[in-house]
Amino acid sequence: MVDTRHNPNDVYVERKSNAGKVILIAAVVIAAVVGLLFATGFWSADVKEGALPEVSVKGGEMPDVDVKSKEVVVGTKETTVDVPTVDTEKKEIDVPVVGVKD
């Protein structure tokens, strides 16, 4: 049997975590700061209107698309870099040999 008697002078304290409240308060403060930054114009969301490209298609041909893009320049230039060198040399050493005798 288990003795389940308690001393009447013992005090049991249940501690609860306030992490949920802290996270909620932090989220509200961050949202308020971001809203204030947008309202004052410090941050802005400039969205420019775009247009779809002109596309014309004839049967059996690839579509003709007018695209305005940046030019990619590819080339080479001469540069000095440090390159490691590897030297090899020949030495005579004894190596194990395995053989079969009749």
GIVEN-V905093 format. One record per pair of residues at least 24 apart in sequence whose C-alpha atoms are under 10 Angstrom apart, sorted by the first residue. I is the first residue (numbers start at 1). J is the second residue. Records with the same first field share a line. If there is no record, write none. Layout:
I=J, J
//
This chain:
none
//
